[in-house]
């Protein structure tokens, strides 16, 4: 890690969903564009597809002959 003083400044983050927020960063840019944030991420919005995950486990068990 770099020793000495690290300059941090307040930077505006803009998400593709339209959400903007400010945070401290060492970036030289004044504005950073991100693809996903806590407002649109499926984990935080509760729209995560757990039903598809259980289907994949069942397909795996059928394919390789594993029984419960």
PyMOL Python script that loads the backbone (N, CA, C, O; Angstrom):
from pymol import cmd

cmd.read_pdbstr("""\
ATOM      1  N   UNK A   1       0.841  -1.169   0.000  1.00  0.00           N
ATOM      2  CA  UNK A   1       0.000   0.000   0.000  1.00  0.00           C
ATOM      3  C   UNK A   1       0.886   1.232   0.000  1.00  0.00           C
ATOM      4  O   UNK A   1       1.970   1.233   0.583  1.00  0.00           O
ATOM      5  N   UNK A   2       0.421   2.259  -0.647  1.00  0.00           N
ATOM      6  CA  UNK A   2       1.180   3.491  -0.764  1.00  0.00           C
ATOM      7  C   UNK A   2       1.269   4.195   0.587  1.00  0.00           C
ATOM      8  O   UNK A   2       0.266   4.359   1.283  1.00  0.00           O
ATOM      9  N   UNK A   3       2.474   4.606   0.944  1.00  0.00           N
ATOM     10  CA  UNK A   3       2.656   5.295   2.214  1.00  0.00           C
ATOM     11  C   UNK A   3       2.543   6.799   1.993  1.00  0.00           C
ATOM     12  O   UNK A   3       2.756   7.301   0.889  1.00  0.00           O
ATOM     13  N   UNK A   4       2.207   7.499   3.057  1.00  0.00           N
ATOM     14  CA  UNK A   4       2.085   8.944   2.975  1.00  0.00           C
ATOM     15  C   UNK A   4       0.632   9.376   2.904  1.00  0.00           C
ATOM     16  O   UNK A   4      -0.281   8.577   3.112  1.00  0.00           O
ATOM     17  N   UNK A   5       0.439  10.613   2.614  1.00  0.00           N
ATOM     18  CA  UNK A   5      -0.919  11.158   2.536  1.00  0.00           C
ATOM     19  C   UNK A   5      -1.572  10.780   1.213  1.00  0.00           C
ATOM     20  O   UNK A   5      -1.001  10.986   0.142  1.00  0.00           O
ATOM     21  N   UNK A   6      -2.744  10.238   1.303  1.00  0.00           N
ATOM     22  CA  UNK A   6      -3.529   9.906   0.121  1.00  0.00           C
ATOM     23  C   UNK A   6      -4.638  10.946   0.030  1.00  0.00           C
ATOM     24  O   UNK A   6      -5.426  11.110   0.960  1.00  0.00           O
ATOM     25  N   UNK A   7      -4.690  11.640  -1.089  1.00  0.00           N
ATOM     26  CA  UNK A   7      -5.696  12.690  -1.250  1.00  0.00           C
ATOM     27  C   UNK A   7      -7.040  12.073  -1.605  1.00  0.00           C
ATOM     28  O   UNK A   7      -7.170  11.350  -2.592  1.00  0.00           O
ATOM     29  N   UNK A   8      -8.026  12.372  -0.786  1.00  0.00           N
ATOM     30  CA  UNK A   8      -9.387  11.934  -1.048  1.00  0.00           C
ATOM     31  C   UNK A   8     -10.249  13.155  -1.277  1.00  0.00           C
ATOM     32  O   UNK A   8     -10.019  14.217  -0.697  1.00  0.00           O
ATOM     33  N   UNK A   9     -11.246  12.989  -2.131  1.00  0.00           N
ATOM     34  CA  UNK A   9     -12.190  14.069  -2.368  1.00  0.00           C
ATOM     35  C   UNK A   9     -13.577  13.476  -2.572  1.00  0.00           C
ATOM     36  O   UNK A   9     -13.723  12.280  -2.828  1.00  0.00           O
ATOM     37  N   UNK A  10     -14.580  14.316  -2.458  1.00  0.00           N
ATOM     38  CA  UNK A  10     -15.956  13.867  -2.648  1.00  0.00           C
ATOM     39  C   UNK A  10     -16.247  13.745  -4.137  1.00  0.00           C
ATOM     40  O   UNK A  10     -16.030  14.685  -4.902  1.00  0.00           O
ATOM     41  N   UNK A  11     -16.745  12.570  -4.544  1.00  0.00           N
ATOM     42  CA  UNK A  11     -17.010  12.272  -5.938  1.00  0.00           C
ATOM     43  C   UNK A  11     -18.481  11.891  -6.085  1.00  0.00           C
ATOM     44  O   UNK A  11     -19.049  11.250  -5.200  1.00  0.00           O
ATOM     45  N   UNK A  12     -19.090  12.277  -7.181  1.00  0.00           N
ATOM     46  CA  UNK A  12     -20.475  11.913  -7.466  1.00  0.00           C
ATOM     47  C   UNK A  12     -20.501  10.632  -8.278  1.00  0.00           C
ATOM     48  O   UNK A  12     -19.850  10.542  -9.318  1.00  0.00           O
ATOM     49  N   UNK A  13     -21.251   9.636  -7.811  1.00  0.00           N
ATOM     50  CA  UNK A  13     -21.426   8.381  -8.528  1.00  0.00           C
ATOM     51  C   UNK A  13     -22.794   8.401  -9.193  1.00  0.00           C
ATOM     52  O   UNK A  13     -23.790   8.727  -8.548  1.00  0.00           O
ATOM     53  N   UNK A  14     -22.854   8.057 -10.477  1.00  0.00           N
ATOM     54  CA  UNK A  14     -24.115   7.999 -11.215  1.00  0.00           C
ATOM     55  C   UNK A  14     -24.322   6.583 -11.717  1.00  0.00           C
ATOM     56  O   UNK A  14     -23.459   6.016 -12.387  1.00  0.00           O
ATOM     57  N   UNK A  15     -25.481   6.012 -11.386  1.00  0.00           N
ATOM     58  CA  UNK A  15     -25.823   4.651 -11.787  1.00  0.00           C
ATOM     59  C   UNK A  15     -26.667   4.688 -13.059  1.00  0.00           C
ATOM     60  O   UNK A  15     -27.278   5.709 -13.373  1.00  0.00           O
ATOM     61  N   UNK A  16     -26.698   3.579 -13.786  1.00  0.00           N
ATOM     62  CA  UNK A  16     -27.520   3.490 -14.990  1.00  0.00           C
ATOM     63  C   UNK A  16     -29.017   3.606 -14.687  1.00  0.00           C
ATOM     64  O   UNK A  16     -29.798   4.006 -15.550  1.00  0.00           O
ATOM     65  N   UNK A  17     -29.417   3.252 -13.454  1.00  0.00           N
ATOM     66  CA  UNK A  17     -30.831   3.332 -13.081  1.00  0.00           C
ATOM     67  C   UNK A  17     -31.271   4.770 -12.798  1.00  0.00           C
ATOM     68  O   UNK A  17     -32.462   5.034 -12.633  1.00  0.00           O
ATOM     69  N   UNK A  18     -30.308   5.702 -12.741  1.00  0.00           N
ATOM     70  CA  UNK A  18     -30.632   7.097 -12.491  1.00  0.00           C
ATOM     71  C   UNK A  18     -30.289   7.572 -11.089  1.00  0.00           C
ATOM     72  O   UNK A  18     -30.345   8.769 -10.810  1.00  0.00           O
ATOM     73  N   UNK A  19     -29.941   6.660 -10.216  1.00  0.00           N
ATOM     74  CA  UNK A  19     -29.587   7.011  -8.850  1.00  0.00           C
ATOM     75  C   UNK A  19     -28.221   7.697  -8.816  1.00  0.00           C
ATOM     76  O   UNK A  19     -27.291   7.280  -9.507  1.00  0.00           O
ATOM     77  N   UNK A  20     -28.108   8.741  -8.015  1.00  0.00           N
ATOM     78  CA  UNK A  20     -26.820   9.401  -7.815  1.00  0.00           C
ATOM     79  C   UNK A  20     -26.537   9.487  -6.316  1.00  0.00           C
ATOM     80  O   UNK A  20     -27.448   9.663  -5.507  1.00  0.00           O
ATOM     81  N   UNK A  21     -25.275   9.362  -5.969  1.00  0.00           N
ATOM     82  CA  UNK A  21     -24.870   9.500  -4.574  1.00  0.00           C
ATOM     83  C   UNK A  21     -23.434   9.988  -4.536  1.00  0.00           C
ATOM     84  O   UNK A  21     -22.692   9.862  -5.510  1.00  0.00           O
ATOM     85  N   UNK A  22     -23.059  10.545  -3.401  1.00  0.00           N
ATOM     86  CA  UNK A  22     -21.712  11.080  -3.230  1.00  0.00           C
ATOM     87  C   UNK A  22     -20.962  10.241  -2.207  1.00  0.00           C
ATOM     88  O   UNK A  22     -21.531   9.775  -1.219  1.00  0.00           O
ATOM     89  N   UNK A  23     -19.671  10.060  -2.466  1.00  0.00           N
ATOM     90  CA  UNK A  23     -18.810   9.304  -1.557  1.00  0.00           C
ATOM     91  C   UNK A  23     -17.388   9.813  -1.723  1.00  0.00           C
ATOM     92  O   UNK A  23     -17.059  10.480  -2.704  1.00  0.00           O
ATOM     93  N   UNK A  24     -16.559   9.488  -0.754  1.00  0.00           N
ATOM     94  CA  UNK A  24     -15.151   9.867  -0.820  1.00  0.00           C
ATOM     95  C   UNK A  24     -14.408   8.873  -1.711  1.00  0.00           C
ATOM     96  O   UNK A  24     -14.669   7.671  -1.671  1.00  0.00           O
ATOM     97  N   UNK A  25     -13.476   9.394  -2.517  1.00  0.00           N
ATOM     98  CA  UNK A  25     -12.715   8.554  -3.427  1.00  0.00           C
ATOM     99  C   UNK A  25     -11.337   9.156  -3.666  1.00  0.00           C
ATOM    100  O   UNK A  25     -11.130  10.356  -3.488  1.00  0.00           O
ATOM    101  N   UNK A  26     -10.406   8.312  -4.068  1.00  0.00           N
ATOM    102  CA  UNK A  26      -9.075   8.779  -4.440  1.00  0.00           C
ATOM    103  C   UNK A  26      -8.969   8.987  -5.945  1.00  0.00           C
ATOM    104  O   UNK A  26      -7.895   9.302  -6.456  1.00  0.00           O
ATOM    105  N   UNK A  27     -10.082   8.812  -6.655  1.00  0.00           N
ATOM    106  CA  UNK A  27     -10.104   8.974  -8.109  1.00  0.00           C
ATOM    107  C   UNK A  27      -9.845  10.423  -8.497  1.00  0.00           C
ATOM    108  O   UNK A  27     -10.178  11.349  -7.757  1.00  0.00           O
ATOM    109  N   UNK A  28      -9.251  10.602  -9.663  1.00  0.00           N
ATOM    110  CA  UNK A  28      -9.007  11.950 -10.166  1.00  0.00           C
ATOM    111  C   UNK A  28     -10.249  12.529 -10.844  1.00  0.00           C
ATOM    112  O   UNK A  28     -10.312  13.728 -11.116  1.00  0.00           O
ATOM    113  N   UNK A  29     -11.227  11.679 -11.111  1.00  0.00           N
ATOM    114  CA  UNK A  29     -12.465  12.110 -11.763  1.00  0.00           C
ATOM    115  C   UNK A  29     -13.403  12.768 -10.746  1.00  0.00           C
ATOM    116  O   UNK A  29     -13.363  12.450  -9.558  1.00  0.00           O
ATOM    117  N   UNK A  30     -14.246  13.688 -11.226  1.00  0.00           N
ATOM    118  CA  UNK A  30     -15.256  14.314 -10.372  1.00  0.00           C
ATOM    119  C   UNK A  30     -16.566  13.533 -10.398  1.00  0.00           C
ATOM    120  O   UNK A  30     -17.398  13.680  -9.503  1.00  0.00           O
ATOM    121  N   UNK A  31     -16.747  12.696 -11.435  1.00  0.00           N
ATOM    122  CA  UNK A  31     -17.977  11.941 -11.592  1.00  0.00           C
ATOM    123  C   UNK A  31     -17.625  10.544 -12.097  1.00  0.00           C
ATOM    124  O   UNK A  31     -16.859  10.393 -13.049  1.00  0.00           O
ATOM    125  N   UNK A  32     -18.190   9.531 -11.456  1.00  0.00           N
ATOM    126  CA  UNK A  32     -17.929   8.145 -11.833  1.00  0.00           C
ATOM    127  C   UNK A  32     -19.262   7.496 -12.196  1.00  0.00           C
ATOM    128  O   UNK A  32     -20.235   7.605 -11.450  1.00  0.00           O
ATOM    129  N   UNK A  33     -19.301   6.819 -13.347  1.00  0.00           N
ATOM    130  CA  UNK A  33     -20.503   6.131 -13.800  1.00  0.00           C
ATOM    131  C   UNK A  33     -20.381   4.643 -13.459  1.00  0.00           C
ATOM    132  O   UNK A  33     -19.384   3.999 -13.785  1.00  0.00           O
ATOM    133  N   UNK A  34     -21.418   4.107 -12.793  1.00  0.00           N
ATOM    134  CA  UNK A  34     -21.438   2.696 -12.409  1.00  0.00           C
ATOM    135  C   UNK A  34     -22.639   2.023 -13.057  1.00  0.00           C
ATOM    136  O   UNK A  34     -23.623   2.680 -13.395  1.00  0.00           O
ATOM    137  N   UNK A  35     -22.551   0.705 -13.227  1.00  0.00           N
ATOM    138  CA  UNK A  35     -23.624  -0.031 -13.878  1.00  0.00           C
ATOM    139  C   UNK A  35     -24.728  -0.448 -12.916  1.00  0.00           C
ATOM    140  O   UNK A  35     -25.885  -0.583 -13.316  1.00  0.00           O
ATOM    141  N   UNK A  36     -24.376  -0.653 -11.652  1.00  0.00           N
ATOM    142  CA  UNK A  36     -25.358  -1.154 -10.688  1.00  0.00           C
ATOM    143  C   UNK A  36     -25.059  -0.565  -9.311  1.00  0.00           C
ATOM    144  O   UNK A  36     -23.901  -0.352  -8.952  1.00  0.00           O
ATOM    145  N   UNK A  37     -26.119  -0.306  -8.550  1.00  0.00           N
ATOM    146  CA  UNK A  37     -25.961   0.267  -7.212  1.00  0.00           C
ATOM    147  C   UNK A  37     -26.919  -0.445  -6.257  1.00  0.00           C
ATOM    148  O   UNK A  37     -27.601  -1.391  -6.652  1.00  0.00           O
ATOM    149  N   UNK A  38     -26.971   0.000  -5.027  1.00  0.00           N
ATOM    150  CA  UNK A  38     -27.828  -0.654  -4.030  1.00  0.00           C
ATOM    151  C   UNK A  38     -29.313  -0.421  -4.315  1.00  0.00           C
ATOM    152  O   UNK A  38     -30.151  -1.148  -3.781  1.00  0.00           O
ATOM    153  N   UNK A  39     -29.659   0.555  -5.128  1.00  0.00           N
ATOM    154  CA  UNK A  39     -31.060   0.825  -5.453  1.00  0.00           C
ATOM    155  C   UNK A  39     -31.597  -0.138  -6.518  1.00  0.00           C
ATOM    156  O   UNK A  39     -32.801  -0.386  -6.576  1.00  0.00           O
ATOM    157  N   UNK A  40     -30.704  -0.684  -7.364  1.00  0.00           N
ATOM    158  CA  UNK A  40     -31.172  -1.549  -8.447  1.00  0.00           C
ATOM    159  C   UNK A  40     -30.595  -2.964  -8.404  1.00  0.00           C
ATOM    160  O   UNK A  40     -30.953  -3.788  -9.246  1.00  0.00           O
ATOM    161  N   UNK A  41     -29.714  -3.271  -7.450  1.00  0.00           N
ATOM    162  CA  UNK A  41     -29.115  -4.602  -7.364  1.00  0.00           C
ATOM    163  C   UNK A  41     -30.157  -5.593  -6.845  1.00  0.00           C
ATOM    164  O   UNK A  41     -30.832  -5.306  -5.856  1.00  0.00           O
ATOM    165  N   UNK A  42     -30.303  -6.757  -7.494  1.00  0.00           N
ATOM    166  CA  UNK A  42     -31.336  -7.721  -7.076  1.00  0.00           C
ATOM    167  C   UNK A  42     -31.218  -8.177  -5.625  1.00  0.00           C
ATOM    168  O   UNK A  42     -32.238  -8.466  -4.999  1.00  0.00           O
ATOM    169  N   UNK A  43     -30.032  -8.250  -5.080  1.00  0.00           N
ATOM    170  CA  UNK A  43     -29.876  -8.678  -3.682  1.00  0.00           C
ATOM    171  C   UNK A  43     -30.526  -7.686  -2.732  1.00  0.00           C
ATOM    172  O   UNK A  43     -31.168  -8.093  -1.764  1.00  0.00           O
ATOM    173  N   UNK A  44     -30.373  -6.405  -2.988  1.00  0.00           N
ATOM    174  CA  UNK A  44     -30.916  -5.371  -2.108  1.00  0.00           C
ATOM    175  C   UNK A  44     -32.384  -5.078  -2.383  1.00  0.00           C
ATOM    176  O   UNK A  44     -33.099  -4.649  -1.478  1.00  0.00           O
ATOM    177  N   UNK A  45     -32.849  -5.297  -3.600  1.00  0.00           N
ATOM    178  CA  UNK A  45     -34.251  -5.015  -3.924  1.00  0.00           C
ATOM    179  C   UNK A  45     -35.166  -6.178  -3.575  1.00  0.00           C
ATOM    180  O   UNK A  45     -36.385  -6.013  -3.540  1.00  0.00           O
ATOM    181  N   UNK A  46     -34.595  -7.358  -3.315  1.00  0.00           N
ATOM    182  CA  UNK A  46     -35.411  -8.518  -2.971  1.00  0.00           C
ATOM    183  C   UNK A  46     -35.965  -9.237  -4.175  1.00  0.00           C
ATOM    184  O   UNK A  46     -36.832 -10.096  -4.018  1.00  0.00           O
ATOM    185  N   UNK A  47     -35.506  -8.926  -5.365  1.00  0.00           N
ATOM    186  CA  UNK A  47     -36.007  -9.553  -6.584  1.00  0.00           C
ATOM    187  C   UNK A  47     -35.039 -10.615  -7.105  1.00  0.00           C
ATOM    188  O   UNK A  47     -34.943 -10.851  -8.309  1.00  0.00           O
ATOM    189  N   UNK A  48     -34.334 -11.242  -6.183  1.00  0.00           N
ATOM    190  CA  UNK A  48     -33.364 -12.263  -6.551  1.00  0.00           C
ATOM    191  C   UNK A  48     -34.097 -13.556  -6.875  1.00  0.00           C
ATOM    192  O   UNK A  48     -35.011 -13.948  -6.150  1.00  0.00           O
ATOM    193  N   UNK A  49     -33.716 -14.207  -7.931  1.00  0.00           N
ATOM    194  CA  UNK A  49     -34.387 -15.420  -8.383  1.00  0.00           C
ATOM    195  C   UNK A  49     -33.893 -16.667  -7.680  1.00  0.00           C
ATOM    196  O   UNK A  49     -33.019 -17.350  -8.212  1.00  0.00           O
ATOM    197  N   UNK A  50     -34.414 -16.994  -6.508  1.00  0.00           N
ATOM    198  CA  UNK A  50     -33.984 -18.195  -5.796  1.00  0.00           C
ATOM    199  C   UNK A  50     -34.651 -19.432  -6.371  1.00  0.00           C
ATOM    200  O   UNK A  50     -34.128 -20.535  -6.215  1.00  0.00           O
ATOM    201  N   UNK A  51     -35.792 -19.278  -7.032  1.00  0.00           N
ATOM    202  CA  UNK A  51     -36.480 -20.434  -7.602  1.00  0.00           C
ATOM    203  C   UNK A  51     -35.643 -21.062  -8.707  1.00  0.00           C
ATOM    204  O   UNK A  51     -35.632 -22.285  -8.845  1.00  0.00           O
ATOM    205  N   UNK A  52     -34.955 -20.267  -9.482  1.00  0.00           N
ATOM    206  CA  UNK A  52     -34.126 -20.810 -10.552  1.00  0.00           C
ATOM    207  C   UNK A  52     -32.914 -21.538  -9.988  1.00  0.00           C
ATOM    208  O   UNK A  52     -32.432 -22.492 -10.599  1.00  0.00           O
ATOM    209  N   UNK A  53     -32.418 -21.112  -8.848  1.00  0.00           N
ATOM    210  CA  UNK A  53     -31.271 -21.776  -8.242  1.00  0.00           C
ATOM    211  C   UNK A  53     -31.631 -23.185  -7.788  1.00  0.00           C
ATOM    212  O   UNK A  53     -30.840 -24.110  -7.973  1.00  0.00           O
ATOM    213  N   UNK A  54     -32.806 -23.366  -7.199  1.00  0.00           N
ATOM    214  CA  UNK A  54     -33.203 -24.694  -6.755  1.00  0.00           C
ATOM    215  C   UNK A  54     -33.445 -25.594  -7.957  1.00  0.00           C
ATOM    216  O   UNK A  54     -33.182 -26.794  -7.880  1.00  0.00           O
ATOM    217  N   UNK A  55     -33.931 -25.060  -9.048  1.00  0.00           N
ATOM    218  CA  UNK A  55     -34.120 -25.850 -10.264  1.00  0.00           C
ATOM    219  C   UNK A  55     -32.796 -26.343 -10.815  1.00  0.00           C
ATOM    220  O   UNK A  55     -32.720 -27.463 -11.321  1.00  0.00           O
ATOM    221  N   UNK A  56     -31.757 -25.538 -10.729  1.00  0.00           N
ATOM    222  CA  UNK A  56     -30.442 -25.942 -11.217  1.00  0.00           C
ATOM    223  C   UNK A  56     -29.870 -27.079 -10.386  1.00  0.00           C
ATOM    224  O   UNK A  56     -29.220 -27.972 -10.929  1.00  0.00           O
ATOM    225  N   UNK A  57     -30.100 -27.062  -9.085  1.00  0.00           N
ATOM    226  CA  UNK A  57     -29.615 -28.138  -8.213  1.00  0.00           C
ATOM    227  C   UNK A  57     -30.320 -29.440  -8.571  1.00  0.00           C
ATOM    228  O   UNK A  57     -29.684 -30.492  -8.630  1.00  0.00           O
ATOM    229  N   UNK A  58     -31.613 -29.380  -8.807  1.00  0.00           N
ATOM    230  CA  UNK A  58     -32.359 -30.584  -9.166  1.00  0.00           C
ATOM    231  C   UNK A  58     -31.895 -31.138 -10.511  1.00  0.00           C
ATOM    232  O   UNK A  58     -31.782 -32.354 -10.668  1.00  0.00           O
ATOM    233  N   UNK A  59     -31.627 -30.269 -11.478  1.00  0.00           N
ATOM    234  CA  UNK A  59     -31.123 -30.712 -12.778  1.00  0.00           C
ATOM    235  C   UNK A  59     -29.768 -31.390 -12.628  1.00  0.00           C
ATOM    236  O   UNK A  59     -29.507 -32.399 -13.283  1.00  0.00           O
ATOM    237  N   UNK A  60     -28.911 -30.855 -11.783  1.00  0.00           N
ATOM    238  CA  UNK A  60     -27.590 -31.439 -11.533  1.00  0.00           C
ATOM    239  C   UNK A  60     -27.728 -32.834 -10.944  1.00  0.00           C
ATOM    240  O   UNK A  60     -27.045 -33.766 -11.369  1.00  0.00           O
ATOM    241  N   UNK A  61     -28.615 -32.975  -9.965  1.00  0.00           N
ATOM    242  CA  UNK A  61     -28.809 -34.279  -9.324  1.00  0.00           C
ATOM    243  C   UNK A  61     -29.355 -35.306 -10.308  1.00  0.00           C
ATOM    244  O   UNK A  61     -28.947 -36.468 -10.278  1.00  0.00           O
ATOM    245  N   UNK A  62     -30.283 -34.887 -11.190  1.00  0.00           N
ATOM    246  CA  UNK A  62     -30.833 -35.799 -12.192  1.00  0.00           C
ATOM    247  C   UNK A  62     -29.770 -36.200 -13.210  1.00  0.00           C
ATOM    248  O   UNK A  62     -29.706 -37.359 -13.618  1.00  0.00           O
ATOM    249  N   UNK A  63     -28.954 -35.265 -13.611  1.00  0.00           N
ATOM    250  CA  UNK A  63     -27.946 -35.516 -14.641  1.00  0.00           C
ATOM    251  C   UNK A  63     -26.888 -36.506 -14.156  1.00  0.00           C
ATOM    252  O   UNK A  63     -26.456 -37.374 -14.915  1.00  0.00           O
ATOM    253  N   UNK A  64     -26.473 -36.380 -12.902  1.00  0.00           N
ATOM    254  CA  UNK A  64     -25.406 -37.219 -12.396  1.00  0.00           C
ATOM    255  C   UNK A  64     -25.893 -38.356 -11.501  1.00  0.00           C
ATOM    256  O   UNK A  64     -25.087 -39.022 -10.853  1.00  0.00           O
ATOM    257  N   UNK A  65     -27.207 -38.582 -11.462  1.00  0.00           N
ATOM    258  CA  UNK A  65     -27.749 -39.733 -10.773  1.00  0.00           C
ATOM    259  C   UNK A  65     -27.650 -39.703  -9.259  1.00  0.00           C
ATOM    260  O   UNK A  65     -27.640 -40.760  -8.628  1.00  0.00           O
ATOM    261  N   UNK A  66     -27.578 -38.541  -8.668  1.00  0.00           N
ATOM    262  CA  UNK A  66     -27.476 -38.447  -7.212  1.00  0.00           C
ATOM    263  C   UNK A  66     -28.875 -38.481  -6.601  1.00  0.00           C
ATOM    264  O   UNK A  66     -29.778 -37.757  -7.020  1.00  0.00           O
ATOM    265  N   UNK A  67     -29.021 -39.325  -5.623  1.00  0.00           N
ATOM    266  CA  UNK A  67     -30.312 -39.437  -4.939  1.00  0.00           C
ATOM    267  C   UNK A  67     -30.205 -38.830  -3.556  1.00  0.00           C
ATOM    268  O   UNK A  67     -29.120 -38.785  -2.976  1.00  0.00           O
ATOM    269  N   UNK A  68     -31.365 -38.345  -3.004  1.00  0.00           N
ATOM    270  CA  UNK A  68     -31.365 -37.775  -1.639  1.00  0.00           C
ATOM    271  C   UNK A  68     -31.122 -38.807  -0.600  1.00  0.00           C
ATOM    272  O   UNK A  68     -31.093 -38.491   0.589  1.00  0.00           O
TER     273      UNK A  68
END
""", "prot")
cmd.dss("prot")
cmd.show_as("cartoon", "prot")
cmd.util.cbc("prot")
cmd.orient("prot")
